[in-house]
């Protein structure tokens, strides 16, 4: 029997310390792995996502990401940023004391990502695609019920609708932080709402507490639910953070073109996602490598 070895790591993405943020498994040298085997490996790691690193004729690296139940993810969020933080930590990107920009092939797109820092603490900034919006939801009562909330817990503006800068997620504004934390979604009901909204996951957020509903903001508090791909709750979701920032800008509610989102706190995995518009969303964050090993197949 021939055994092939693959180097892998575990990265806590958007984390300020170990065991925070959103954990990502990264597997190197995956060019010869079949789709079926990548899905099985992702199930073995049982993380929200596992990213496989491959050679690319179009970019510096090609990335493919799968959830624990084997659904491929095409957007560039923590699944992409964590892979580049792993490459930086491994020394595979060279000296990064001065920022360097690389190209990543992911989900059919070639997108730039900039890395900087020193061993043990690197920061990445990556571009997402231009914002696309789905139709607004006109009746919020079924959505509120699907989230385990009352209709009064949700605000009408900006309208709840799918927003996409790489993946389509439903943006839903809650009245306050308490409402966000009280959400207990029903998967079947939420799936029905997401389907009708042409969205994959649901980003429940609050902004501007204590301010008028139209006040400009630079911070948000959020939770993310994605039963569509078997991900009940995610602690840091770059593919939802980018659309939220761009969507608030459409409504002239963004202060200085930047938004810092706190997510994962309810899961005891606090994460902080930094998004700015230039003019499309640029997602920035750091993280820590918390495990290294070898996969024997």
N, C-alpha and C positions, 0 to 999 in steps of 0.2 A: 504494500500500500504506500502510495506517495503522499507525503504530508507537505502542504504549502503553508508558510507562515506569513502573517500580515500584521504589521505594527498598527496598534490602535491606541487611542487615548480618550479620556473623558474630560470635557471642558465645561466649567460653570460659566456660562455666557451672560453678559450684563450683570455680573456680580462684583461686589466690592470686597467680598471675602469668600473663602471656601464654604461650600454647602449653601450658597445663595444663588440667585439668578436662575437660569434655565440650563439644565445639564444636557450636553450633546456628546454622543459617541462619534468619533472620527476614525475612519479606516483608510490607511494608505495603500497605494499600489493596487487599486481595485479594477484595473483595466480588463483583466481576464475573468472577472466575476460575472456570472449570468444574473439577469434580473431576479430570477427565482432565488438564487443564493443570497443576493443582497437583501431581499425581503426576509429570508430566514435569519440572516445575521442580525438584521434590525430587530426581529422578534427576540433573538437571544439577548441582546443588550436591553431591550424593553424600556428604552428611553422615548421621550416624546418624538425625537427624530435621531436618525443616524445618517451621517454624511460620508460618502465614499469619494476619495480623491483619485482623479484619473488624468492622464495626459490629454492635451487638447491641441488641435491644429489651428484653432481660432483664438486661443487665449493662453494665459500662463498655466492655468489649471482648469480642468472640468470638474464640476461638483454635481453629484446626484444624491438626493436625500429621500429617505423613506421613514414613515412612521412605524411604530411598533407592530401595527397590524398590516403593514406592507403597502400602504398607500404612498405613491411618490408625490413629493412636494416640489413645486417648481419655483416658488417665490424665494426671494433672497432676504431672509431674516436671521434669526439666531443660528439656523442651520448653516448659513454661509459664513457669517462673522466668526462663529466658533471654529470653523475649519481653518480660516486664515490665522486666527490667534494660535491654533495648534502648529501651523506651519512656521509661524514666527518663533514660537517657543522652541521648536526643533532646530532652529537655525537655518531653515531651508529657504529663507527669503533674504539672507545676507544681513548686512549692517542696516539697522533701521533707526539709528539715532536721529537721522534726518528723514522726514517722511518720504516714502516711496509709493508709487501707484502701480498697481498690477491690474490685470484683466482676468475676470472669471467668467467661464461659460456655465450657465445654469438655467434650466427651464427654457432652453431655446434662445436665450438672450446672452449677449456678451456685455458685461457691466464692469465699470471700474471700481476698485477698492483701494484705499490708501491706508498704509500701516506705518506706525511709528512707535518708538519706545525702546526699552532695554529689557534684558532677560528678566523674566518674572512679572513684567507689567507692560503689555503692549495695548495699543488702542487702534481700533480699525474704524474707518468711515467708508461707507459704500452707498453707491447710487441705486435708487429704485427707478422704476419706469414712471411715465406721466400718469396722472390721476385719471381714472375712468369711473363714472358713477352709474349705478343702477337706478331703477325707478324708486321714488320714495314710498314708504309705507304710510298709508292714509289712516288706517285704523290701528292704534297702538294697543288696544285692549287684548287681542290674542297674543301679541308679543309679550306684554307685561305678564300675562298668565303663564306663558311658556317659561318665563324666567322666574316664576314663583313670586312675583311682585304685584302690587296693585297698580291700576292705571295712573294714579297720582304720583307714583314713584318715578315715572318717566316724563321728560319734558318734550315739548313739541318741536323745539328748534335747537340746533339744526335738525331737519327731518331725519328720521331713521331710514337709512338706505345703504345699499352695498357700495363700498368704495374700494378701488383696486389700484395698487401700484406694483403689482406682481402676483397678488392673489386677492380674490374678492371676498371681503368680510363686511358684515353688517355693523354699521356704526350706530350705537344706541346710547343716547344721553340720559343719564339718571339724574334725579334731583340733587342728590348729595352722596357723600361717601358712605353713609349708613345704608342707603338703598343698594349701592354697589355690593357692599359686604353681605347684605341680607339675601341676595339672589341665590335661589336654589332651583336651577332649571330642571325641567322635565325633558328628557332627551327626545322622546317621540314628538312632543308638541313643538319643541324648538327646531327639530329637523323639518317639520312641515312649514314653519315660518321662514326658515332659511331657504328652502327650496323655492317658495313663492317670491322671495326677494332676490333670487339669483345670487345667493351668497354661500360661502363655504362655512365660515365661522362667525361668531358674534362677539363684538368688542363692546362691552358695557363700561361706560366711562362717565366721570363727572368732572366738571371744570367750573372755576369761578365761584366757589361757594362764598356766600356773603356779598356777591356782586350782582349787578343786573344780568339778566339772561344774555344780553348782547355784549357784555364787557369783553375786552380783549384779554387773553390769558397767555401764559407761557408754561403752565403746568397742568397736568391731568393725573387722575387716579383711575385705574382700570382693572378689569378682569376679562379673561378671554375663554370662551367655550367653543369647542369644535367637535360636536358629535358626528359630523359628516365623515371625518377621518378617524373616528374612534379616540379622539383626544378630548377627555372630559374637561379638564381645565389646564391651561398653559401658564407658566409663571412669567414668561417674557416672550412677546410675539412681535418681531420686527415687521412682519408682513401686515400687521394690523396697525402698528405705531405710525408707519409712514403714511398710510391712507388717512388716518385720523388727523395728522398734522396738515396734510394737503387739503382735506375737507374743511377744516376750521378756517384755513386761509381763504377758501372760496367764499366763505361767509364773512370775511374781514374780521375774524375773531381772534386772530393770532397776533401776539405781541412780538415785534421784531423778527418775524419769520422763523421762530424757534419754539420747540415744545419739548419739555422733559416729562416723561410719563413714568409714574410709579406703578408697578405691577407685581403680582406674586406675593404681596404682603399677607393677604388672606391665607395663603398656602404656607406661610412661614418660610418663603424663599424670596425675600425682597429683591426686586430688580429695578434698574433705572435705565430707561431708553432715551437717548438724546437724538432728536430729529430736527433738522433745519431744511429750509427750502432753497434750492440753488439751480434752476427754479423748481425742479422736481425734488422729491424727498431725498435727503442724505442722512442715513442712519449711522449713528456713532455709538461705540461702547467698548468696554474692556471685558476682562474675564480672567479666569485662572485655570491652569491645567491641574486637575486633582488626581489623575490616575494615568498610568502608562502601562502597556502590556503587549503581549504577542498572542494573536489568534492563530490556533493550529487547526487546519482543515485538511 
